[in-house]
Each structure stands twice: as C-alpha cells, then as structure tokens.
Amino acid sequence: MGNASPTFDTPSIDVGDGIGGLILSILLWIGMTILIIVLLIVLEAVFWFSLFIILAMLYWIFFRALKFVFNKSKDIKGDIGISAVYSLTYTLLYVGWIFGIVYLTEIIK
C-alpha cells in the first residue's frame, strides 16, 4: 500500500554519439513535431465540433421554451398565479438539469 502508483518502463531512444546520432535525433525531432501538430489539429476539430453541438442544443432548448410559453399565453392571460406556476415550472425544467449536472460532478470528484 506504500507505493500506489504503477511503474512502467518507458522506451529508450538512445541514438548514440556521432553523426548518426545527430541525424537520427533531428529526424525524431521533426517526426515528433509533425505528430504534435497533427494531434493539435485533431484536438481543435473536436473542440469546435463540441462547441457547435452545445450551442445547437442550447439554441433548441431556448426556442422550445419560448414556444411553450407562447402556447400557454392564451390560457394564463390575466391570471398571475397560474402564470407564476408555469414560469417556475419551466425555469426548473430548463435550468434545473444544468445545476443537476454541476452537482453530480461535484459529488463524483
């Protein structure tokens, strides 16, 4: 129980000294640079796609909420009590799940 972290052997890239080692080091440096650039491009694509999906979901939820509110406007016109009940219900339904997710992430930490 004293050492809980796993140990693993990392590969050794000993290229040696001399001109061969110098050339191989430069080639490895170029290869790793290309790999990092490709991974950054993939990460950027994933980030923008995720942002687009989140914004599309929020757009749909917002306009769906407005549609529900305007559909109920004929039923609750002039009755402030029912209007408050509907507004509180829609607020809890459309905002409550966000607080639920934040609460669950705090519990899971």
C-alpha positions in Angstrom: 0.0 0.0 0.0 3.0 2.3 0.3 3.5 2.6 -3.5 0.1 3.0 -5.1 1.4 4.4 -8.4 2.1 1.9 -11.2 5.5 1.7 -12.6 6.2 1.1 -16.3 9.2 1.1 -18.5 9.4 3.9 -21.0 11.2 3.2 -24.3 14.7 4.4 -24.5 15.7 6.4 -27.6 19.4 6.2 -27.2 20.8 7.1 -30.6 24.4 7.3 -29.6 27.0 9.9 -30.3 28.5 11.0 -33.6 26.9 12.0 -36.9 24.5 9.0 -36.9 23.0 10.0 -33.6 22.8 13.7 -34.7 20.9 12.8 -37.9 18.6 10.4 -36.1 17.9 13.0 -33.3 17.0 15.6 -35.9 14.7 13.1 -37.7 13.0 12.2 -34.4 12.6 15.9 -33.6 10.9 16.5 -36.9 8.7 13.4 -36.6 7.5 14.4 -33.1 6.8 18.0 -34.2 4.7 16.7 -37.1 2.9 14.3 -34.7 2.2 17.1 -32.2 0.8 19.4 -35.0 -1.5 16.7 -36.2 -2.7 16.0 -32.7 -3.4 19.7 -32.1 -5.4 19.9 -35.4 -7.5 16.9 -34.3 -8.0 18.4 -30.8 -9.1 21.7 -32.4 -11.6 19.9 -34.6 -13.0 18.0 -31.6 -13.3 21.3 -29.7 -15.1 23.2 -32.4 -17.5 20.3 -33.1 -18.3 20.0 -29.4 -18.9 23.7 -29.1 -21.2 23.6 -32.1 -23.2 20.8 -30.6 -23.5 22.5 -27.3 -24.6 25.8 -28.9 -27.1 23.9 -31.1 -28.6 22.2 -28.0 -28.9 25.5 -26.1 -30.5 27.2 -29.2 -33.1 24.4 -29.5 -33.9 24.4 -25.8 -34.3 28.2 -25.7 -36.6 28.3 -28.6 -38.6 25.3 -27.4 -39.1 27.0 -24.1 -40.3 30.2 -25.8 -42.7 28.1 -27.9 -44.2 26.5 -24.8 -44.5 29.9 -23.1 -46.2 31.5 -26.1 -48.6 28.5 -26.5 -49.7 28.8 -22.9 -50.1 32.6 -23.1 -53.8 32.4 -24.1 -54.6 30.1 -21.2 -52.9 32.2 -18.5 -53.7 35.7 -19.7 -54.8 37.8 -16.8 -54.1 35.2 -14.1 -50.8 36.0 -12.4 -50.9 32.9 -10.1 -51.0 30.4 -12.9 -48.5 32.4 -14.8 -46.1 32.3 -11.9 -46.6 28.5 -11.6 -45.9 28.0 -15.3 -42.8 30.3 -15.2 -41.4 28.5 -12.2 -42.1 25.1 -13.7 -40.4 26.0 -17.0 -37.5 27.6 -15.1 -36.9 24.4 -13.1 -37.2 22.2 -16.1 -34.9 24.2 -18.4 -32.3 25.3 -15.9 -32.5 22.6 -13.2 -30.7 19.9 -15.2 -27.7 22.2 -15.6 -27.5 22.5 -11.8 -28.0 18.8 -11.5 -25.0 18.1 -13.8 -22.8 20.5 -11.8 -24.0 18.9 -8.5 -23.2 15.4 -9.8 -19.8 16.4 -10.9 -19.0 17.9 -7.5 -20.2 14.7 -5.8 -18.1 12.5 -8.2 -14.9 14.5 -7.5 
